[in-house]
Structures are given as C-alpha cells and as structure tokens.
Amino acid sequence: MDLYSTPDDINDLMDYTVVDAPTRMDVRSDTIDPLNSSAFNYRFRLEPTSVLGRDSLLLFKLQSSAGGNAIRASLMAGGLAGIKTARLSVGDQIVEETRDFDKVKFHDFVSTRDRSELSRFHSRYWGCDFTSEPSQTSASGVGALESASTGQIVMSDKSGTYFGAPANYAGAVIRNQSITTAAADNYQIGIRLGRLFECINSQNFPVFLFDQYRIYIDIEFHDASHFVNDITVAHPGIQSATDGTISFHDVKLQVDYHILPTEMLEKIRQSTLQEGGLRLEYPVYKVIEKTLTAPGAGVQQQADLRLGLSDLEVHEITMVKQLTGVTLDGTTFPGRNRSLMLGLASDGAASEEYNVTVNGEDQFPFFYSSKASQHHLQELAVGQEVRMERAFYYTDQNDIDSGLTTIGSGLQGTYSTLGISLRNGNPLVVGGGTVQGAYPVVFRYKRTPVAHSANNGTQNGAMEVKFLCKVSGQTVVQSTVKGMEVVTM
C-alpha cells in the first residue's frame, strides 16, 4: 500500500455508532425472618438470587423489662454496640466472621467519623447521639461532669442522654429514643450489611454463584450491661443497665437483591472459569484475646504478648484493654462499665509503653511512652484521623495521674488504645500488608499503675486484652466439573 492509498479499515475508523451495553438493573427487596433464634442468637438464610446489595439492612428493636423510660442504647454507637458477633457463611466455608464486632467497628469506623456525621446520618439508623461542647464551661443543664477544669468531656444539651450531676446523678434524663416496655413503640435500629461484612461492602456480593450451597448470616447480640444506659442507677454506680433487662424483638433482614442483566451475570460467571477462579478480596479482623494479671501499685509490669498470625498478611494491630474490676468507694464494678463508653472502653494507666516485634525485628527503635506519640501511631494504624475529643484519649494519664478525677466516677470517656500499622505503602487489600513468617508477632507492653486513693481510681487491676488484627481476606469461587467450588483464605 502506497502512502496515499485508503486503509482497508477506514470504515471502521469513521464508524461512530454507539453500542449500548446492558445496564438495566432492577432491585427486588425481601424481608427475611430468622430461620431459628434464641435470646441473643439469630440465623438467617439468603436466597442465591443475583447480587446482594450492600445497603441491605439488619433491623431490630430493643425492649425493656424495667419500665420508667430511663433506659437508652449507647450514645457512642447506639445499637451497633449491641452486636457481639457477625458471621457470613457459604456451605461449610466461613466467608467472614467478626468477633467483638462492636469494638472492631468502633475502632475501624465510628472513631474516625465527625460528630456531625454521626449525629445527622448514622444516628437515624443506629440510635447513637452524642455531641460535646467545645468550651470548658457550660450553661445550666449541660452535663459538665467532674468539673469543667479537669479536662473531662463537656456534654452538649443536645445529646440523647444527660447523666446528671456528678455528685449524685441528680437530674439525669433520657432526651430521645428511650427503650420502653412496649416493643412496638421503640425505635427501630438498622445496620447496613455492608457495615456488618466487608466482603459485601467491598463489592456487591454475587450470591447467584452459590446456588448449590446454603448461605447463612448469623448474628449474636450482647447483653444489656454492655451497651445500654440506665439513668436510675444510684451513685456511685456506673450507669449501665442490668443484664437481662433488655430483649431483642422484630429481628429481621431487609434484603435488596440487584437483578442484573443476563449478560452481566454471565460475565461474572465466566470469570469463575479462568485460572485461579473469581477472587473476592476484602479486609477482615482477627481478634486475639490475652489477660494481664494485677501488678502491684507503682510496680512496672512487662508482658510479651505473642500473637498467632503466621502466614497471614497483616495490615494493622490495635490493642484494646479493659480492667476486669474498678474499685470506687469500696464497691467493685466491672471494668467495662463506663457511663458513656460502656463496653467500648479501653482503659489505660498512668504510664504505658510498647514496642512490637514482627518477623524477628522490633518495629520501633525504642519503647514509645509519650501519649501524644501513641495517639499518632494509632492514627497511622487505622489509616486515618481518629476524630474523638482529646479527653477520650488523654483522660487516664493527665487527669488521673494529676489526681483531678477517678477512673470510675462521673462521665468517663476512656479510649486509650495502642496500635501499629504494618502496611507496606501499596493501597491494596491483598499485597498491601506485611506477610508474617514463622516468627510470632510479639506485642511488648509495659504499664506502671498508680495506687488507689481518694483522688484516683484503681489502675493496678487485672486486664482483659483484645488485639484487633486487620488482615487480608479472600474468597475464591471456581467452576469445576462438580459445580462451583468455594474456598476462603
């Protein structure tokens, strides 16, 4: 062909015809009642219909047996704090399971949200409703517990619960969404399935591929003291409801199935025929539990806590700590009970230090003891800014160590977590973390608690420790001569 001849494919180059791709999608909504249930455990079975939408909802109501309109779900996370375990399984394969779901999601999501976002949007679904005052002083009726000069959190009068005067809890009131003895009158809590399961949040979940399997969602709830306030509790009690006073009603799934065009479904199905099959990648949290014995007051305790994470790709590790007992005025209360944080609390000590050994090497050149540095490392671990008021993180060091407040009195928003990021810089789920070899991860922790006195709370009690370990998860769906094969990794 010479320079000035017409190319054979000139007609193709000049063809501007628009080829329509199949984009029409319908949505079918179903209400699914539990397949079986008990007081705190509920199982649902999903239909293998097209694609499961991430905006599907878990719905439930709380009912009180106490009466008096004096009970309300957690201000910090509402009904979200009432979920203990969430599990999604396909056949005998557990696709995703999150134990201590409330702690994981508070750390991973709630603690990084603006108060305005939580109040304006998420409160409509979960029932959370906490706002604080920016100043150190407050008008009459606003909950400035302890005193405005101690660094404690100053509650806004727009918060859903006012815990009352610090001396005797006088004037405590539930301002909205109280839990009554009539379930029909109570607020319906809704939690997105995309919030419950990252495998659904990361992509719309192709349940139509699992027509040969049974697809189950299992939900386990906490008992009342873990996430419900009761403002009738007398001083010096922590204002948590008594276990057994809350029951769950109208628990169901509102499921949205996205009915995609046949061409799109077939394209997804064809991907299961390729080498390696269809890979669904998503982050999951492994929770590892440890205990610390009670040290002597003023005595440094050091513990090398080994975490079994071999062969896993780890993105972050966060340490959540709760005293198993808090002594106040001669009465011992469960360490988890805080008027504001309740079961979400993470206790600290007057002095804490830590380092982490990964694959046989210390990640820090020294033990980090500065609270400000620890807070910065925690933000690196979660991957974004921790948007909680300063008093949440600094309470137990600054206020207690100065003798300005006690760990078990008044409004205690204690949230002193310790964390480390093991991301390698790649913004990937699989390939973005650090693969653990034969060496165990060792979280090396030191604390020096102060002695109990009239001016400070007990810090030298035993501790329940939970490590929230974010790792890479994936489910492989591959078509074989025997049908679809599902393997989780």
N, C-alpha and C positions, 0 to 999 in steps of 0.2 A: 504494500500500500504506500503510495507516494504521500508527500507532505500535505497536499491539498485535497486528498480524497475524503469521502464521507465515512466515518467509522461505522462498522456494522451495527453497533449498539446505540446509534444516535437516537433512535426512537425511545429507547429506554431512558436515556438521559433527559429527554424532553417530556417524559411522561410524568405529569403532576397529579395523577389520580390518587385520591385518598383511600387507603384501605382501612376499613373500620375494624378495630379489634373488639372482641367480645368483652364488654364492660358492664353489661346489665347485671345487677345483683339485687336479689330480694332478701328480706330478713324475716325469719319465722321465729316468733317468741313463744316459748313454752314455760309453764310453771311446773316445776318438778318437786313433788313431796318426797320426804325421806323414805328410802327403801326399808330401813329399820333405824331405831333410835333408842336412846336411854336418856338419863337426866342430862348428861354432858356430851354425849357422842351421837353423831348423826352421819348416816351414809346415804349418798345419792348415786343414782346410776344415770349416765348420759347416753343418749342415742347417737349412733355413728352417722350423723346427718351433716353432710357438707363440712363447713368450717365453723368452729366455736368462736364467737366474738369475745374480745377481751372486756367489753363493757357489760357482760352478763353479771348478775348480782346474786350474792348470798344475802337473804333477807331474814330477819328475826326480830322478835320483841322480847323485852325483859318484863318480868312480873315480880312484884314484891309481896312477901307474906307479912311484912311488918306494918304497913299502912302509915298514915300520917304525912304523906308527901315529903318525907325527909330523906329520900334516897335518890341518888343520881349516879349515872355511869361516869367514868373518869373524865375529868376536864381536859386532860392532856391528849387522850386518844379515843375517848368515847368507847363504843362497842368494839372497835378494833383491838383494844387492850384486853377484851374478854376472850380472844381466840388463843388457845394453847397450842394446837397442832393443826396443820392443814396438809392433806395428802392427796395427790392425784396419781392413780394407778391405771395401767392398761394391762389386762390379764394379770399375770403374776409379776409384772415389772412395775416397780415404783418409779414413775417418771419424775416426780418431785415431792419431797416431804420436808416441811419446815417445822421443827420442834421449837418451843419457846417463840412462837410466831410473834407474839406481842413485843418481845424485846427486840427481835430481829427487825421488824418493820418500824418500830420507833427509832431505832438506831439508823436504819438504812434510808428511811423516808421522812418520818414525821419530824425528826430533829433537824432536818435540813430545809424545812418549809418556813416561809414567813408566817407570822401570827395572822396577818391579814388574809392570806390564802387559806389557812386552816379555818378561820372564823367564817369567811364569806362562802367558801365552797365545801370543804370536807366536813364541816360541822353539820351540813344538811344531810349527809349520808351517815357519818359515824356517831354524831352527837357530841363531839368534842367542842369545848367552848371556853378557852382560857385566853385572857388578854391581861397585859400588865401595864402599869403606869410608868412613864419614862422618868418621872422625878422621884426624889427621895421623900417627898411629902405627899400627903393625900388628904382629900376632903373627907368630911364626916360620912361614915357609911362605907368607905372604901377599905378593903382589907389589908392594911399595913400591919402584918403580924410581926411579933417580937417588937421592934420599933424601927422607925424609918432610918435610923442612923447606923443600923448594924449590917447593912448590906443585904438584908433579906428582900425577897421579892414583894413588890407592892402590887396587889391585885387591883385590876380595874373593876369598877362597879358594874361593868357590862359582862363580867364573867358569869357562867351559868350557875355557880355555887359561891356563896360567901361563907367562909368557915367560922366567922365570928371573932370576937375579941380574943387576943392571945392568952389572956389570963384565965378565962373560964369558958371560952367559946360562946359567950352570950351574943345574941342577935344573929346567929347563923341562919341562913335561909337558902332554899333552892329557888333560883330565879327562873329556870326553864327546864323542860324535859325531865321532870321528876318521874320516878318509877312508882306507879301506884299498884294497888291490889287488883285492878281491872286491866287485864292484858289488852283488851280492845281499845282502851283509852290511851295507851302508852305509845311512845314514839317508835316508829319502825326504822330499824337500823339496816343500812345497805352497804355492802362491801363488794367492790368490783372483783371479779375472778382474776382480772389482770393484776390486781394488788395482792391477791392470795397466792398466785402462781406466776413466777417469772417466765415459765415456758409458754404461758398464754399471753403474757404482756409483751414478750419479745417478738412474737408473731401470732397471727390468728391461727389457732391450733387445728390441724386437719383431722378431725375426728372421723371423717368418712373413710380414712385409710384403715381404721381399726374395726371394720365390720365383723371380723372373726373373733373379736375379743369383747370382754365386758369392761366398760370404762366407769371407774368409781371415783367419786370425790368424798373424802372422809374429813369431818370437822370435829375437833374436840374443844370444848369450852373450859374456861377457868371457873372456879367457884367465886362467890361474891367478894370475899375479902381482898382478892387480887386486883379488882378493877372497879369497885363500886364504893362510893362515899355514903356514909350515914351521919348526918349532922346532929343526931340525938346522942351520939357517943359522948359521955361526960368527960370533962378534963380530969386527969391528964391523958386520956386515951387518944390514940391516933384515929382519925375519923374515917375508918373503913367499916363496911358492912360486915355483919357476921356471916360466916359460911352457912349455907343452907337457907338463907333468907331471899335468894333470887332464883327464879326458874326461867327457862327459855321456852318461848311459845311462837307459833306460826313460823317455824324454821323451814325455809324452802329456798329453792333456786329459781331465779327468773333468768332463763337462758335465752340468748339470742344466737340462732344459727344463721350464718351468712350463706344463702343459697347462691353459689357462684355459677356462671355459665358452664356448660358441659366441657367446652374447650379448655377452660382454665383448670377445672378439676382433673381433666385428663393430662394436662401438662404437669401438674403436681404428681399424679400417679406415675407418669413416665420417669420422673426423677428418682423413683424408688428402684428402677431397673438399672440405673447406672452403677458403675463400680463404686462400692462403698455405700450405696443407698442414699436416701434422703437424710440429711443430718439437721436436726433441730438443736441449736446451741443457745444456752441461757445460763445465767449465774444462779448458783444455789448456795444455801448456807448450811454448813455442818456445825452443830452445836456440841461442844465438848465440855463436860462437867468435871469440876475439881472441888476440893474442900481445903480450907486452911484452918488449922487448929487455933485456939485462942492463945495469943502470946501474953507475956507479962507487960504491964503498963510501962511505957518508956523503954521497952526492950525491942531491939530491931529483930524482926522476923524475916528470914530469907527463904524463899521456896523456888526451886527449879521445877517448873510445871511442864511435863512432857506432853506434847500433843501428837496423836497418831494421825498424821496427814501424808504418809508415804504414798508416792506415786500419784498424788493429786496436784493439780495446778492451782495454786493459791494466789488470790488477789489481795486479800486483806485479812487481818486478825484483830478483833476487838475484845477486850477483857471487861466483862460486866461483873461487879462484885456486890453482894448483899450480906450484911451482918445477919446472922441467924437469930440474934436477940438484941434488943435495945432496952437498957435499963433506965427508967425515968421515975423519980420519986419512989423508988423501991419496987416498982412494978415492971415486969418484963413483957415487952410486946414483940411480936415477930418483926425481924429486921426489914421485911419487905413493906411494912405498913408505914406509909407517909401520907399525910392528908392530901397532898397534890399528886405526887408521883405514884403512890400505892405500889403495885408490883413492878413498875417500870424503873424504880430507883436503882442507882448504882452508888454504893457507899464508898467513902474514901477514908483516909487517915491524915493525921497532922503532917506526916512525912511519908511520901511514897516515891519509889524509884523503880525503873525497869529497863531491861535490855532484852533482846530477842536473838536467839541463835538459830540460823537457818542454814541447812546443808553444811553444818560444822563450823560456820563463821558467825561471829557477833555482827549484827546489823548496825549497831551504834558504836562509836569509839569509847563511850563511857555510859554509865547508868544515867538516864535522864531523871532528874529530880525536880526541876522547875515546873510548876503547874502551868505556866504560860507555854513552855515548850511542849509539854504533854498535850495540851489542848491543840496546839498547831499540828502535832503528829497525828492526833485523832482526826483532824480535818483532812490531812493527806490520806489517811486510811479510808475514810468514807468517800473521798474523791470530790468533795465539795464543802462549802462553808457550813459549819454547824451553827444554825441560827437559833440559839437559845440564849436567854438572858444570862448575863455574867454570873449572877448569883447561883444559877443551876450548877455551874462547874466549879466555882470557887468557894462555895459555902463551907465545906468541911475543913478546908485549910485556913482560910482567912478568918472566918467568924468563930469557929470552934476553938482554933488554936489561940485566938485572942481572948477567949472567954466571954464573947459577946452573946452567944446563943448556945443551945444544946442540940445534939443531933436528933433528939426525939421530941422536940417541943414545937408547937406552932406550925407554921407553914414551912415545910422543908422540901424544897425542890432539888434534892440531891441527885446529881447526874454526873458522877466522876468516873468516866470510862478511860481506858488506856488502849491505844491501838498502834498498828504499824501497817503501812502499805507495802505490798510485795509485787506491785505492778511493774512491768518492765518498760513501759512507755508506749507500747502498742495499744491502740484503742479497740481491742478485740476481746471477745469472751473467751474463745479458745485460742491461745497464743499470746495473751496479754498479761499472764501472771508468771509466777515462778514455780517450776515443777520441783516437787520435793523428792529427794532421793532416799537412800537407806537411813540417813541420819534423821532422828526425830526433831521436830521443831521444839525448842525449849524456850518457854516464856519465863524469864528470870525476874522475879518480883520481890521487892523489899518493902516492908512497911514498919513504921515506928509509931504505934498508937499512944495517945496520952491517957493518963489515968482518969477514971470517973471522979467527978467532984460536983459541987453545986453549980459550977459555971460551964461545964461541958458534959457532953454525953459519952456513953461508953463507945470506945473505938477498938478496944482490945478483945472483942468477942470473936468467936469462930465465924468464918465466912463461907458462904456458898459462892463459888466462882463459875461463870459460864463464859466460854470463849466462842464468839460468833465468827466462824471462819468462812469467808466467801471464796468459793472455788468454782472452777469451770464445770458445767454440766452439759451433757448432750444425750440426745436420744436418736438412735439410728433406726430408720424404717426401711427395710429392704424387701423387695419382692423376690420370692423363691418359688420353686415348683410346688411347694406345700402351702403357699399363700404368703401373706405378709408376716414378716418376722420383725419383732420389736425388741431392741436391746438398749438398755440405759447404761451410761458410763459416768 
